[in-house]
């Protein structure tokens, strides 16, 4: 049932393909048997067989009474009974009535014996998600005596759980779990049902195993020491790989051939998987003092988690034959993947990343250039514009000149303060999943530093999910003091409504969190930002929920200073006498001032427009990518977060007022559907949307 990676000797080249057994071939035995039964029914009608307890005379009478003189025509029920003549077929087709008839005709012991292909009836019901038949086999007292829920077939050694994982039959999974099926059973190749689900990309099946069945899906290994992440990366299942990374799979684990998931993804040329793994390797927790590579956060009130970038080591890691992932991709002819990995490797090996001083300067991006331009314009304004007479010479300070000097100087200096604040502050980074373990011990004060209580943020968890008071009481009992040791179950963070809804694109495999709506991973800062607007290289930081207001105030102040300085410069230029040497300085200042003013005005208008609509720059540019923003064919947008101009502005000024959910409520989703249907009924756009 499950595929197998090619086994390679040390001095042999790795094969690039493997024979993946399709789930259609799993039902080939039933199809062949059904065809044989149909052919047999045509030759020997069931009514003439000895099993029906009827005589040939009775059959002839029935044929004569129902026929048209050209021969007997069997009833549809008779044809169905002829085709489904075994309990395995009845379970495969989900015919519960026929299954009961067969069990009455035969002994219940047939349920415990394999069919001609070596498979059990429960396996066929599990493969085709026939929940009613499976429940009957497991709940009926007589059937339960003969049905072994963990029975392994003679061909592959797999159980009903393995067969359910092939097609992701969640109903069968819950049913088998309720009746005590073992998730630790392995087949002949060491595959558990988690391996099979990863091989076939059944992401929902794995999530149900983790959350409802409380079964480990990350650390299980097959006979070749390959994890579920190995299989998901080899088969190219991006959503499954995302989920496994989010649940805590070790992306650096090597199998018996010393191959990591990156090696197998490079062999198959899965570029989206290699990119995901490399980005995930850029944000790993540092090893602790004992050299352990476990992703465990050592809690301390005064200590933040230290992350490390292991992309260079990860890409350069060699397998048992001495080849790294770049060389393997080239060997298999996947030049795009090889080039992608080479560029990442060169970027990591660049001297700019090795030199601490150069890295610190480059992390500032264009911020020093912007500050230098603003300071240069201020100096030029005070020396060559304000305190200059009509001849172009320096003039003594007057009340008017001092006034116009401070009208520009004060907003510019205050704006630089807001720029510094915007660069320095946290734009709204979300807590990464690497700082969490499934269970962790710590003092009450230490745990509250990591997991804010609901009342600190209006009942909202670090990822934006609503938490009720009962959950806070379980996490932080009222009887606990600041020094007592408590154990906190961190699985509450995995229980996300976005994942129950199947929104796997909200998983960030780098930060290993479920992103709330409107959040996005910033590739420059390498963190997920809440209410991500854009990454501004002139600020040297991402613009998000916490610093968007500071960015807007900076633009407003600088725009005011630019407008005043341009006006004063034009006035001075008109009053300047002909032939003055200072005319060239004023013209040059005007050119620089106008160039910067156009850029600032464009950013300011874009920010005001998006804030009034309660949308981010990222959402306005990529509205078609987000399913929570409805857009029609004319570009008209329905934003469910729009609360009116005043509320939208207040939400930006006070970030704590705006709490973004992980999923939209059903009422809001219904409004979006109704809006889309209404727009489909309109054949032509309104007058405002028509071209002149």
Helices and strands as residue ranges (DSSP letters): H 23-26, H 28-43, G 46-48, G 50-52, H 56-66, H 76-83, H 87-93, H 96-105, G 108-112, H 121-127, H 131-139, H 141-146, H 160-166, H 170-178, H 193-199, H 203-211, H 228-235, H 238-247, H 261-268, H 271-280, E 284-285, E 307-308, H 311-316, H 325-331, H 335-349, H 351-354, H 356-363, H 367-381, I 382-386, H 399-424, G 433-435, E 439-443, H 444-450, G 454-456, H 469-475, E 485-489, G 490-493, H 497-500, G 504-506, E 507-508, E 513-514, E 520-522, E 527-529, E 534-536, E 541-543, H 548-575, H 583-612, H 617-621, G 623-625, E 629-631, E 637-639, H 645-653, G 655-657, H 666-681, G 687-689
